[in-house]
């Protein structure tokens, strides 16, 4: 798939998964306002899924840079920006 289509597919899957998902509402609350005693455990537990998504996003961004779609910027920075935009959208959805 073209870079744009891959990014749209990732965004759509991410946002649809989070939309009206009671389990994700719970985990967002726990992640952003963790009980002090569980803070490190929660961050460790959620790190694997974040790392996986960022790896996939970075690969897409690298393709986009190679194709001249994006400027000569670090692919990981682009991936992080895209990830944070998705995260902000997902926690603001009803």
N, C-alpha and C positions, 0 to 999 in steps of 0.2 A: 504493500500500500504506500501511496505517497505520504510524505512527512505530515502534511496537514491532516490527512485522513486518519493517520495513526494517532495524532494528538487529540483529534476530535473523539475518536473511539475510546481512548484512555479517559478523557474528561467525562464523556457520557457514562461510561461504566462506573467511574468513581462517584459521580454525582447521583446516579440512579441508585447505587448501592446505599448511599447515605440518606437519600430522601425518604422521609417518613419511616426510618428504621429505628425502632425503639431501642434495640440493642446498641446501635451507634450513638444514639442520644445519651444513653447511660455511659458508654465509654468516653464520649467527648466530655461529659461532666466530670468523670473520674480523672481523665487525662489533664484537663485544664484546671481542675480544683481538687487535686488528690489529697487524701488524708496524709498528713505528714509521715506517719509510720509506714505508708505504702508507696511513697513517692518514687524511690529508686526502683522498686520492683515493677511498678507500672511503666516507667520509662524504658526499662530493659525489655519488658514484654512487648511493647509496641514498636520497639526499634526495628525488629526484623521486617515487619510489613512496610514500614517507611523506607528502609534501606532497599527492599526489593522494588518498590515503586520508583524510587529515585534512580536506581540502576536502569530500569526500563526507559524512564524519561531521558536520562543522560544519553542512552544509545540513540534515541530518536533525535535528540538535539545535535548529536555528533553527525548524524546523517544530514540534518538540515544545514549545518555549518559547511559540510563537505560539498553540498549541492548549491551553496551560495544563498540559501533561503534566509539564514541568519548571518549576522556579521561575525567577525573573528573575535568572539568572546568565549570564555570558558563554558563548555557544554554543561558542566555541573552547576554553574551559576544559573544558567537558563533553566535547567531542570528544577532547581530549588525555587526559583521564581514562579514557575508554572505550578509546582506543588503547593506553594503557599497561596496562590490565587485559588486553586481548587479547594484548599482547606478553608479559606475564608468564605467562599461561596457555600460550601457544604454546611458550615456551622451557622450560616445566616438563613438557611432554607427552613421553611415550615413544613 
